[in-house]
Structure formats: C-alpha cells, structure tokens
Amino acid sequence: QSGFVTLDIGYKNTGATKSAITFLDGEVGILKYRGYPIEQLAEQSTFIEVAYLLIYGNLPTEEQLKAFEYEISHHTLVHEDMKKFFDGFPSGSHPMGQLSSLIGALAAFNPASLKQGLTAEEVNLEIIKLIAKMSTLVSWIYKKSLGHPVIYPRNKFDYVTNFMHMTFGQRTEDIEIDPVVVSAMNKLLILHADHEQNCSTSTVRIVGSSDANLYASISAGISALWGPLHGGANQAVVEMLQKIKEDGGDVDKWVAKAKDKNDSFRLMGFGHRVYKNFDPRAKIIKKACDDILEKLGVQDETLDIAKKLEEVALSDPYFVERKLYPNVDFYSGIIYTALGFPTEMFTVLFALGRLPGWIAQWKEMKTNKEPIGRPRQIYVGEVNREYTDIKSR
Ligand code: SDX
C-alpha cells in the first residue's frame, strides 16, 4: 500500500519488448533495419525490397523479390463494395480517419483472416493482400477528396510507380511518372518503414496480442499514428512553416514562442522520445530535399524557412540543453509538397511507409507466441473508503 512495486528484473516483467527487427541508438543517432544501416537502404534499396527485409528478416534473392512483387501486384484490386465507404465519408473528412476505417473494414472482405490458428501461408497471404490494397486505398482517398474518378492499378508498374499512377493519373490519359519522383517516394517510404517500439507500433503489437486479426491491429496503429505528436507531425510542420511564412518569415519570434512555457506552441518536427541527437532520417531527408527540389525545378520558400529555423533553434541553449533536434517529420512534408501531395495526405503517406514495419512487428509478436499485452501500474489512488448516502456528501 506504500505505492512501491518490486519489479521482477526478468525481461518478461520489465515491460521491455524483445525484438530483432529494428535497432536504434538515440544518443548517437543510429538506425538499422535487420542490421542494415538506414543510410545504405535509403540510397541503394527500394521500398518493396525493404518491406521484404523487415517482414522476412533477410534481403531477398532476385527470385524471391520477383515472386514477392508479383504476388503484391496481383492483389492490388479491392472488392468493389469497398467503394461504398467513400459515399459515406463526409467531404473533407481527414484521410487518416478514412484509412483506419477502410483497413479495419478489409477484415470483413477477408473473412479467412478472422480464423484462429492460421497457417504461415494463410498469414502470408493476408500480409500480401494488405500491402497491395493499402496503396490502392490511399490513392483512392486522394482521388475521392478531389471528386475525381479512382484509377485502377496496372500490373506493368512496380509498387511505387503504380501508387503514383493511381494517385496522379487520369482516366482520360496515361501520365508519365518521372523517375525522380519514384526514386524520391521510394526513399521516403523506406525512411518511414519501421522505428522500433514507437507509439503506433506498440499499439499494433498490443492489439495483435489479443489475437485480433491483422487488419484490426493495423487499423489501430493508423489511429495512433494520426496524433500530431506522432505521425501527424509531418502535416503540422508544413502548416507551421506556412504560418511563419505568412508572418513574414520571422523565425526568431516563433522560436521564442516555442520556448515560452505559457505558450502552447511547440516547434513541430523537433524533439523525439528517443533521439537525443540528430534523427538520422532527418539528415537524409534534408539532403534529399535540395536534390529533389532542384531536379524537379521546384522553388519552395518553406524549405529556406525550415533551414533557418533549424539553424536558430540549434544555436539556442533551450533546444541544445533539452537535446531537441529535427526529427523525421521536419523536412518530409516539403518533399511531399514538391511531389504534388496536399498536407492532409502527409500522414497517410507516413502510414503507407510504416505498414511493413507494423506487419513485421505484428508477425514477430505472433511467432514468439507472446502473451496478451497487460501493462502494469503503480496504484497511487485512495485505498479504503466507505460508501456514503448522496444527501450526506
Ligand atoms: C515521431 O517514437 C518514435 O519513434 C516516433 C517516430 C517514429 O518514427 O515512429 O520517430 C515519429 O513521432 C517523431 C516525433 C514527431 N512529433 C513532433 O515533432 C511533435 C513536436 N515534438 C514534441 O511534441 C516532443 O518532442 C515529442 C512528443 C516528440 C517528444 O516528447 P518527450 O520526449 O516526451 O519530450 P517532452 O515533451 O518531455 O519535452 C522535454 C522538454 C520539455 O521542456 P521542459 O519541461 O524540460 O522545460 O522539451 C520541450 C518540452 O516542453 N520540448 C519542446 C519540444 N519538444 C519537447 N519544446 C518546444 N518544441 C518542441 N518541439
């Protein structure tokens, strides 16, 4: 009753999750997927190859990758009745609310996923279906937001090209997808693919630990990612940069606001639960920003404001003492904007990138036959009280 609990030091009771998928060192700023440095994967791999690595544990052979891509490309169509959901969403409803509903609904269209004791092959089929159909549904959310007809997937395209074709293509004509855009999208999706036991991944694991189906577990992860302190930060960063731009670009004023305890304003895209050094992903995205905007011939004043903001903040003791550095969300939205996406789509793009990581973590938890999640608590409330009649309260 003193409120102190002696924790068993065995990992089982420390609350720490044991995982072999992603390693990150927040003090030094290291991030590795299955032992491969994120810098190498971002420069040399593709999103689908990284998805294979995260989910199955090794880089695929040429044959394995071809089979994986073939399976995915042949499951990108969704049941036509899924379109009826779009008739129900109010126009302007947030894409993350739509996406979590649509992914949860996929369980209804894939009843086999509800069976208990699925074989490894049966689980794998649901994994393939989910990766395939999520890209279609994300592009359809965007199309529906414009009142445009949805575009169907084409098997001749690779995963990312197909996604860009469905998102920016037109029924009336085939568009050329710029290889620069495809390469940029691959890089961004790779950089978001997994990140150890963050808020949304922990959500996926704990929902999955109750034996809820894969679609329900991922739908819960999407809802957790929606929060502006988590995945929603990429949208909040660009909205913040636009506000600073409209305010005449006075960066010093906004940095002062972020430091003011009486002001609820925070520098979005800054700070991290684990990284107390530069987020390695932010470094890669910042460099990619310059390359991609130059190649696409895009001028974006918010990039200059972001760089100035970073410079001012990182020379300010408030941020230095608290080890607040730019995180993955600080520059990503600038590239998404240059690729043609509106801010409301940024967080669903984060979800599309994080999908293989969520799936890999869910699969690992199932394979390890982990018990149902049950976080412990230290009770600090009232101990003994007697009920009293309402008249005497
Ligand atoms: C992601 O966990 C992951 O891995 C997540 C993620 C992933 O890939 O899954 O990396 C993706 O979510 C990145 C984070 C995106 N969120 C933002 O950019 C929102 C802005 N950042 C903050 O809200 C905050 O930094 C958090 C939520 C990210 C981290 O919060 P912490 O670790 O709990 O830090 P804190 O709130 O305890 O802050 C410590 C101090 C406080 O000041 P003091 O009380 O010590 O005086 O730093 C201050 C905070 O006020 N602070 C900030 C700040 N972030 C922290 N002050 C101004 N601006 C900020 N952005």
Residues whose N, C-alpha, C, O or C-beta is under 5 A from the ligand:
A	BS01	SDX	H195 N198 C199 P228 L229 H230 G231 A233 A258 R266 L267 M268 G269 F270 G271 H272 R273 R322 N327 D329
